[in-house]
Amino acid sequence: MYLIVDIGNTNIVFAVVKNKIVKSKWRISTNINRTSDEYYIWLSTILTNKKNLELVIIGSVVPEVTVEIKRACFDCFKKKVFVINEDVKVNFPIEVENKREVGTDRLVNSLAAWHAYKSPCIIIDFGTATTFDVVNKEGKYIGGIISPGINLSLQTLHVAAARLPRIAVSKPKQIIGKNTTDAMSSGIYFGYVGLIKHLIEQITLELGYKTKIILTGGQANLFSEKIGIKNIVEKNLTIEGLYLAFSQQKKN
């Protein structure tokens, strides 16, 4: 049994994986001021059955948080803690100008997608940023697109415009909003539907062949049906990618 930790800019996901299957999953907000002692107390509460835990695998895009969680996991479980792309390198071919710029989450998502489908794919991850990552038909990561995340866009509207309220992302019943809240909701939701569809079309045109479309992240289900393009929702893609990256290294 492994504990896998996915540290993102907005949220941290903790998942227990047994026999390649995600058994349990918890999510907390990312806070760079949280100490290892706070994580220790939280982990001690949610994971009472420590004796079956073999080790801890961490994937992170927030170095400051990685240090605290790594220390907390070791102190709490007294097991080895491996950080992907530090202690364990991701074994996946990359064709970009600077390989170091590719975030761990984007790389393990690509690894997991290729491992599952053995097919060219576009992976759309709805996180702090909405990212589009492309794996070509040779099974190589060849780059992608980074656009502002949905919640980030909503927050910016609220902060930058004094009279606009703070709202949560939702699927509007109609495109023309009859009040400010509905108008904001429509602009965000249908605006991102258009962005997603257009970028998929342009990536496909540039590649010259069709791909599998894989959605992951917090709002994947919300947009899956409306984009009008056949797609697959993989909610645990990053967790599976981190597990796979470690397993490949262990096998080698």
Contacts in CASP RR format, 6 or more apart in sequence:
PFRMAT RR
TARGET T0000
AUTHOR 0000-0000-0000
METHOD contacts of the structure
MODEL  1
MYLIVDIGNTNIVFAVVKNKIVKSKWRISTNINRTSDEYYIWLSTILTNK
KNLELVIIGSVVPEVTVEIKRACFDCFKKKVFVINEDVKVNFPIEVENKR
EVGTDRLVNSLAAWHAYKSPCIIIDFGTATTFDVVNKEGKYIGGIISPGI
NLSLQTLHVAAARLPRIAVSKPKQIIGKNTTDAMSSGIYFGYVGLIKHLI
EQITLELGYKTKIILTGGQANLFSEKIGIKNIVEKNLTIEGLYLAFSQQK
KN
1 16 0 8 1.000
1 17 0 8 1.000
1 18 0 8 1.000
1 23 0 8 1.000
1 52 0 8 1.000
1 53 0 8 1.000
1 54 0 8 1.000
2 16 0 8 1.000
2 17 0 8 1.000
2 18 0 8 1.000
2 53 0 8 1.000
2 54 0 8 1.000
2 55 0 8 1.000
2 56 0 8 1.000
2 57 0 8 1.000
2 243 0 8 1.000
2 246 0 8 1.000
3 14 0 8 1.000
3 15 0 8 1.000
3 16 0 8 1.000
3 17 0 8 1.000
3 47 0 8 1.000
3 53 0 8 1.000
3 55 0 8 1.000
3 56 0 8 1.000
3 57 0 8 1.000
3 73 0 8 1.000
3 77 0 8 1.000
4 14 0 8 1.000
4 15 0 8 1.000
4 16 0 8 1.000
4 17 0 8 1.000
4 56 0 8 1.000
4 57 0 8 1.000
4 58 0 8 1.000
4 239 0 8 1.000
4 242 0 8 1.000
4 243 0 8 1.000
5 12 0 8 1.000
5 13 0 8 1.000
5 14 0 8 1.000
5 15 0 8 1.000
5 56 0 8 1.000
5 57 0 8 1.000
5 58 0 8 1.000
5 59 0 8 1.000
5 60 0 8 1.000
5 69 0 8 1.000
5 73 0 8 1.000
6 12 0 8 1.000
6 13 0 8 1.000
6 15 0 8 1.000
6 59 0 8 1.000
6 60 0 8 1.000
6 105 0 8 1.000
6 238 0 8 1.000
6 239 0 8 1.000
6 242 0 8 1.000
7 30 0 8 1.000
7 58 0 8 1.000
7 59 0 8 1.000
7 60 0 8 1.000
7 61 0 8 1.000
7 62 0 8 1.000
7 65 0 8 1.000
7 66 0 8 1.000
7 69 0 8 1.000
8 30 0 8 1.000
8 60 0 8 1.000
8 61 0 8 1.000
8 62 0 8 1.000
8 105 0 8 1.000
8 128 0 8 1.000
9 30 0 8 1.000
9 61 0 8 1.000
9 62 0 8 1.000
9 127 0 8 1.000
9 128 0 8 1.000
9 129 0 8 1.000
10 29 0 8 1.000
10 30 0 8 1.000
10 127 0 8 1.000
10 128 0 8 1.000
10 151 0 8 1.000
11 27 0 8 1.000
11 28 0 8 1.000
11 29 0 8 1.000
11 30 0 8 1.000
12 27 0 8 1.000
12 28 0 8 1.000
12 29 0 8 1.000
12 30 0 8 1.000
12 65 0 8 1.000
12 69 0 8 1.000
13 25 0 8 1.000
13 26 0 8 1.000
13 27 0 8 1.000
13 238 0 8 1.000
13 239 0 8 1.000
14 25 0 8 1.000
14 26 0 8 1.000
14 27 0 8 1.000
14 28 0 8 1.000
14 43 0 8 1.000
14 46 0 8 1.000
15 22 0 8 1.000
15 24 0 8 1.000
15 25 0 8 1.000
15 26 0 8 1.000
15 236 0 8 1.000
15 239 0 8 1.000
16 22 0 8 1.000
16 23 0 8 1.000
16 24 0 8 1.000
16 25 0 8 1.000
16 47 0 8 1.000
17 23 0 8 1.000
17 239 0 8 1.000
17 243 0 8 1.000
20 243 0 8 1.000
22 236 0 8 1.000
22 239 0 8 1.000
22 240 0 8 1.000
25 236 0 8 1.000
25 239 0 8 1.000
26 46 0 8 1.000
28 42 0 8 1.000
30 62 0 8 1.000
30 65 0 8 1.000
31 65 0 8 1.000
32 62 0 8 1.000
32 64 0 8 1.000
32 65 0 8 1.000
34 65 0 8 1.000
34 68 0 8 1.000
35 68 0 8 1.000
36 67 0 8 1.000
36 68 0 8 1.000
36 69 0 8 1.000
36 71 0 8 1.000
36 72 0 8 1.000
36 75 0 8 1.000
37 72 0 8 1.000
38 72 0 8 1.000
39 68 0 8 1.000
39 69 0 8 1.000
39 72 0 8 1.000
39 73 0 8 1.000
39 76 0 8 1.000
40 72 0 8 1.000
40 75 0 8 1.000
40 76 0 8 1.000
43 72 0 8 1.000
43 73 0 8 1.000
43 76 0 8 1.000
43 77 0 8 1.000
44 76 0 8 1.000
47 53 0 8 1.000
47 76 0 8 1.000
47 77 0 8 1.000
50 76 0 8 1.000
50 77 0 8 1.000
53 77 0 8 1.000
53 79 0 8 1.000
54 79 0 8 1.000
55 79 0 8 1.000
55 80 0 8 1.000
55 81 0 8 1.000
55 82 0 8 1.000
56 73 0 8 1.000
56 74 0 8 1.000
56 77 0 8 1.000
56 79 0 8 1.000
56 80 0 8 1.000
56 81 0 8 1.000
56 82 0 8 1.000
57 81 0 8 1.000
57 82 0 8 1.000
57 84 0 8 1.000
57 88 0 8 1.000
57 242 0 8 1.000
57 243 0 8 1.000
57 246 0 8 1.000
58 66 0 8 1.000
58 69 0 8 1.000
58 70 0 8 1.000
58 73 0 8 1.000
58 81 0 8 1.000
58 82 0 8 1.000
58 83 0 8 1.000
58 84 0 8 1.000
58 242 0 8 1.000
59 66 0 8 1.000
59 83 0 8 1.000
59 84 0 8 1.000
59 85 0 8 1.000
59 104 0 8 1.000
59 105 0 8 1.000
59 108 0 8 1.000
59 242 0 8 1.000
60 66 0 8 1.000
60 69 0 8 1.000
60 83 0 8 1.000
60 104 0 8 1.000
61 103 0 8 1.000
61 104 0 8 1.000
61 105 0 8 1.000
66 83 0 8 1.000
70 81 0 8 1.000
70 83 0 8 1.000
73 79 0 8 1.000
73 81 0 8 1.000
74 81 0 8 1.000
82 88 0 8 1.000
82 246 0 8 1.000
84 90 0 8 1.000
84 104 0 8 1.000
84 108 0 8 1.000
84 242 0 8 1.000
84 245 0 8 1.000
84 246 0 8 1.000
85 103 0 8 1.000
85 104 0 8 1.000
85 107 0 8 1.000
88 245 0 8 1.000
88 246 0 8 1.000
88 249 0 8 1.000
89 249 0 8 1.000
90 104 0 8 1.000
90 107 0 8 1.000
90 108 0 8 1.000
90 111 0 8 1.000
90 245 0 8 1.000
91 111 0 8 1.000
91 245 0 8 1.000
91 248 0 8 1.000
91 249 0 8 1.000
91 252 0 8 1.000
92 107 0 8 1.000
92 110 0 8 1.000
92 111 0 8 1.000
92 114 0 8 1.000
92 141 0 8 1.000
92 245 0 8 1.000
93 138 0 8 1.000
93 139 0 8 1.000
93 140 0 8 1.000
93 141 0 8 1.000
94 102 0 8 1.000
94 107 0 8 1.000
94 140 0 8 1.000
94 141 0 8 1.000
95 140 0 8 1.000
95 141 0 8 1.000
95 142 0 8 1.000
95 143 0 8 1.000
96 102 0 8 1.000
96 141 0 8 1.000
96 142 0 8 1.000
96 143 0 8 1.000
102 141 0 8 1.000
102 143 0 8 1.000
105 125 0 8 1.000
105 238 0 8 1.000
106 123 0 8 1.000
106 125 0 8 1.000
106 131 0 8 1.000
106 133 0 8 1.000
106 141 0 8 1.000
107 141 0 8 1.000
108 238 0 8 1.000
108 241 0 8 1.000
108 242 0 8 1.000
108 244 0 8 1.000
108 245 0 8 1.000
109 123 0 8 1.000
109 125 0 8 1.000
109 133 0 8 1.000
109 216 0 8 1.000
109 237 0 8 1.000
109 238 0 8 1.000
109 241 0 8 1.000
110 123 0 8 1.000
110 133 0 8 1.000
110 135 0 8 1.000
110 141 0 8 1.000
111 241 0 8 1.000
111 244 0 8 1.000
111 245 0 8 1.000
112 234 0 8 1.000
112 237 0 8 1.000
112 238 0 8 1.000
112 240 0 8 1.000
112 241 0 8 1.000
112 244 0 8 1.000
113 121 0 8 1.000
113 123 0 8 1.000
113 135 0 8 1.000
113 212 0 8 1.000
113 214 0 8 1.000
113 234 0 8 1.000
113 237 0 8 1.000
114 121 0 8 1.000
114 135 0 8 1.000
114 139 0 8 1.000
115 241 0 8 1.000
115 244 0 8 1.000
116 234 0 8 1.000
116 240 0 8 1.000
117 212 0 8 1.000
117 214 0 8 1.000
119 137 0 8 1.000
119 211 0 8 1.000
119 212 0 8 1.000
120 134 0 8 1.000
120 135 0 8 1.000
120 136 0 8 1.000
120 137 0 8 1.000
120 139 0 8 1.000
120 207 0 8 1.000
120 209 0 8 1.000
120 210 0 8 1.000
120 211 0 8 1.000
120 212 0 8 1.000
121 134 0 8 1.000
121 135 0 8 1.000
121 211 0 8 1.000
121 212 0 8 1.000
121 213 0 8 1.000
121 214 0 8 1.000
122 132 0 8 1.000
122 133 0 8 1.000
122 134 0 8 1.000
122 200 0 8 1.000
122 203 0 8 1.000
122 204 0 8 1.000
122 211 0 8 1.000
122 212 0 8 1.000
122 213 0 8 1.000
122 214 0 8 1.000
123 131 0 8 1.000
123 132 0 8 1.000
123 133 0 8 1.000
123 134 0 8 1.000
123 135 0 8 1.000
123 214 0 8 1.000
123 216 0 8 1.000
123 237 0 8 1.000
124 130 0 8 1.000
124 131 0 8 1.000
124 132 0 8 1.000
124 196 0 8 1.000
124 213 0 8 1.000
124 214 0 8 1.000
124 215 0 8 1.000
124 216 0 8 1.000
124 220 0 8 1.000
125 131 0 8 1.000
125 133 0 8 1.000
125 216 0 8 1.000
125 217 0 8 1.000
125 237 0 8 1.000
125 238 0 8 1.000
126 149 0 8 1.000
126 150 0 8 1.000
126 215 0 8 1.000
126 216 0 8 1.000
126 217 0 8 1.000
126 218 0 8 1.000
126 219 0 8 1.000
126 220 0 8 1.000
126 223 0 8 1.000
127 149 0 8 1.000
127 150 0 8 1.000
127 151 0 8 1.000
127 217 0 8 1.000
127 218 0 8 1.000
127 219 0 8 1.000
128 149 0 8 1.000
128 151 0 8 1.000
128 152 0 8 1.000
129 146 0 8 1.000
129 147 0 8 1.000
129 148 0 8 1.000
129 149 0 8 1.000
129 152 0 8 1.000
130 146 0 8 1.000
130 147 0 8 1.000
130 148 0 8 1.000
130 149 0 8 1.000
130 150 0 8 1.000
130 192 0 8 1.000
130 195 0 8 1.000
130 196 0 8 1.000
131 144 0 8 1.000
131 145 0 8 1.000
131 146 0 8 1.000
131 147 0 8 1.000
132 144 0 8 1.000
132 145 0 8 1.000
132 146 0 8 1.000
132 147 0 8 1.000
132 199 0 8 1.000
132 200 0 8 1.000
132 203 0 8 1.000
133 141 0 8 1.000
133 143 0 8 1.000
133 144 0 8 1.000
134 141 0 8 1.000
134 142 0 8 1.000
134 143 0 8 1.000
134 144 0 8 1.000
134 203 0 8 1.000
134 207 0 8 1.000
134 211 0 8 1.000
135 141 0 8 1.000
135 142 0 8 1.000
135 211 0 8 1.000
136 142 0 8 1.000
136 207 0 8 1.000
137 209 0 8 1.000
144 203 0 8 1.000
145 199 0 8 1.000
145 203 0 8 1.000
147 195 0 8 1.000
147 199 0 8 1.000
148 156 0 8 1.000
150 169 0 8 1.000
150 188 0 8 1.000
150 192 0 8 1.000
150 219 0 8 1.000
151 169 0 8 1.000
153 188 0 8 1.000
154 166 0 8 1.000
154 167 0 8 1.000
154 168 0 8 1.000
154 169 0 8 1.000
154 184 0 8 1.000
154 188 0 8 1.000
155 166 0 8 1.000
157 164 0 8 1.000
157 184 0 8 1.000
157 188 0 8 1.000
158 164 0 8 1.000
158 165 0 8 1.000
158 166 0 8 1.000
158 167 0 8 1.000
163 180 0 8 1.000
164 180 0 8 1.000
164 184 0 8 1.000
165 180 0 8 1.000
165 181 0 8 1.000
165 184 0 8 1.000
167 181 0 8 1.000
167 184 0 8 1.000
167 185 0 8 1.000
169 185 0 8 1.000
169 188 0 8 1.000
169 189 0 8 1.000
169 219 0 8 1.000
169 222 0 8 1.000
170 185 0 8 1.000
170 189 0 8 1.000
170 222 0 8 1.000
171 189 0 8 1.000
171 222 0 8 1.000
171 226 0 8 1.000
172 182 0 8 1.000
172 185 0 8 1.000
172 186 0 8 1.000
172 189 0 8 1.000
172 190 0 8 1.000
174 186 0 8 1.000
175 186 0 8 1.000
175 190 0 8 1.000
176 186 0 8 1.000
177 183 0 8 1.000
177 185 0 8 1.000
177 186 0 8 1.000
189 222 0 8 1.000
189 226 0 8 1.000
192 223 0 8 1.000
193 223 0 8 1.000
193 226 0 8 1.000
193 227 0 8 1.000
194 227 0 8 1.000
196 223 0 8 1.000
196 227 0 8 1.000
197 227 0 8 1.000
197 228 0 8 1.000
197 229 0 8 1.000
200 213 0 8 1.000
200 227 0 8 1.000
200 229 0 8 1.000
203 211 0 8 1.000
204 210 0 8 1.000
204 211 0 8 1.000
212 232 0 8 1.000
213 229 0 8 1.000
213 230 0 8 1.000
213 231 0 8 1.000
213 232 0 8 1.000
214 231 0 8 1.000
214 232 0 8 1.000
214 233 0 8 1.000
214 234 0 8 1.000
214 237 0 8 1.000
215 221 0 8 1.000
215 223 0 8 1.000
215 224 0 8 1.000
215 231 0 8 1.000
215 232 0 8 1.000
215 233 0 8 1.000
215 234 0 8 1.000
216 233 0 8 1.000
216 234 0 8 1.000
216 235 0 8 1.000
216 237 0 8 1.000
216 238 0 8 1.000
217 235 0 8 1.000
217 237 0 8 1.000
217 238 0 8 1.000
218 235 0 8 1.000
220 233 0 8 1.000
220 234 0 8 1.000
220 235 0 8 1.000
221 233 0 8 1.000
221 235 0 8 1.000
224 231 0 8 1.000
224 233 0 8 1.000
234 240 0 8 1.000
END
